[in-house]
Amino acid sequence: MSFPYTGGCQCGQIRYEIRAEPLTLYLCHCRECQKQSSSAFGMSLTVPRDAIVMIQGQPKAWTRKSDNGREVTNLFCGDCGTRLFHERTYNQNTINVKAGTLDDTSWLRPVGNLWTRSAQPWVNISEQMLNYDGQPEDVNALWERWQQKN
């Protein structure tokens, strides 16, 4: 795949493009990601913040404290509720795209797992991925692994 990558919400009211290569893709097993995804984990595709261009509609936002105590702004469709992005107030240079909202997800290959201590017991955590018990202090290893695989 090559950019721009396109995506949007379930009802089609919000559409976006990613106009730069992603920095990394990881799975997060924290309880909050389990709740917001209604699944065992959330997928986060980290991209440069200025690479996101809204093509149609504007998401609504609400801010919460993450499991590590930092603030995260959650952006979602006000009509269908689809979670689209997570902005971290402590890092304004990047944004996490909820990867399942991309039009084509066939090329996605996560390189790591975060918050494995909260992972559902039936989820198999690959030893070939970068695995973190909680939130990593430094995400550079995740970025480097993504560059090696892509």
C-alpha positions in Angstrom: 0.0 0.0 0.0 1.0 3.6 -0.5 -0.4 6.7 0.9 -2.7 8.5 1.0 -4.5 5.9 3.0 -8.2 6.6 3.4 -10.7 5.7 6.1 -13.8 6.8 7.9 -16.6 6.0 10.3 -19.2 3.3 9.9 -22.0 5.6 8.8 -19.9 7.5 6.3 -20.4 10.9 7.8 -16.7 11.3 8.5 -13.9 10.6 6.0 -10.2 11.2 6.4 -6.9 10.7 4.6 -3.4 9.9 6.0 -0.9 11.7 3.8 2.3 10.4 5.2 3.7 6.9 6.0 2.7 5.6 9.4 5.3 5.5 12.2 4.2 2.2 13.8 1.2 -0.1 14.5 0.7 -1.8 17.8 -2.0 -3.6 19.8 -3.1 -2.2 23.2 -4.5 -4.6 25.7 -5.4 -2.0 28.4 -8.9 -2.1 29.9 -9.8 1.2 28.2 -9.0 -0.1 24.8 -10.9 -3.3 25.5 -13.9 -1.2 26.4 -13.7 1.2 23.4 -13.1 -1.6 20.9 -15.6 -4.0 22.4 -12.9 -6.6 21.9 -9.8 -8.0 23.5 -7.5 -5.1 22.3 -7.4 -1.9 20.3 -5.2 -1.3 17.3 -3.3 2.0 17.1 -1.6 3.2 13.9 0.6 6.1 15.0 1.0 8.8 12.3 2.4 12.3 12.2 -0.3 14.7 13.4 -0.1 16.9 10.3 -0.6 13.9 8.0 -4.3 13.6 9.0 -6.6 15.5 6.7 -10.3 15.5 7.3 -12.1 15.1 3.9 -15.6 15.1 5.2 -17.2 15.9 8.5 -15.6 16.7 11.9 -15.3 14.3 14.8 -16.5 15.0 18.2 -14.1 14.8 21.1 -13.9 13.9 24.8 -10.9 13.7 27.1 -10.1 11.0 29.6 -7.2 9.8 31.8 -5.5 6.7 30.4 -4.4 3.7 32.5 -1.0 5.4 33.1 -2.6 8.7 34.2 -2.0 10.8 31.1 -4.8 12.6 29.3 -6.0 11.2 25.9 -8.5 13.0 23.7 -10.8 10.6 21.9 -12.2 11.6 18.5 -15.3 9.9 17.3 -18.3 10.2 14.9 -21.1 12.0 16.6 -23.7 10.1 14.5 -22.6 6.5 14.7 -20.1 6.6 17.5 -17.1 5.1 15.7 -13.9 5.8 17.5 -11.5 7.3 14.9 -8.4 8.8 16.6 -6.7 9.2 19.9 -4.7 12.3 20.6 -2.3 12.3 23.5 -1.9 15.6 25.2 1.7 14.8 26.1 2.7 14.3 22.4 1.1 16.8 20.0 3.3 15.7 17.1 1.6 12.3 16.5 -1.9 10.9 16.6 -3.1 7.3 16.8 -5.6 6.3 14.1 -7.9 3.5 15.2 -6.6 1.2 12.4 -9.9 -0.7 11.9 -11.4 2.5 10.4 -9.1 2.3 7.4 -10.8 1.4 4.1 -8.2 -1.3 3.5 -6.7 -3.1 6.5 -5.2 -6.0 4.6 -1.6 -4.5 4.8 -1.6 -3.9 8.6 1.0 -5.9 10.5 1.3 -4.9 14.2 4.8 -4.9 15.6 4.1 -4.8 19.3 1.7 -5.4 22.2 1.2 -2.8 25.1 -0.4 -3.5 28.5 0.1 -7.3 28.1 -0.6 -7.6 31.9 -4.3 -6.8 31.1 -4.5 -9.1 28.0 -7.3 -11.6 28.0 -6.0 -15.0 29.0 -7.0 -16.6 25.6 -5.0 -14.0 23.5 -1.7 -15.4 22.2 1.0 -12.8 22.6 3.7 -13.5 19.9 7.3 -13.5 21.3 8.3 -12.2 17.8 6.7 -8.9 18.6 7.8 -6.2 21.0 5.8 -6.8 24.2 5.3 -4.4 27.1 3.7 -5.1 30.4 2.3 -1.6 30.5 3.0 1.7 28.7 6.6 1.9 27.3 8.5 4.9 28.4 10.1 5.1 24.9 8.3 4.3 21.7 11.4 4.4 19.5 11.8 0.6 19.5 8.2 0.3 18.1 9.0 2.8 15.4 12.2 1.1 14.5 10.6 -2.3 14.3 7.8 -0.9 12.0 10.5 0.5 9.7 12.3 -2.9 9.5 9.1 -4.7 8.6 7.7 -2.2 6.0 
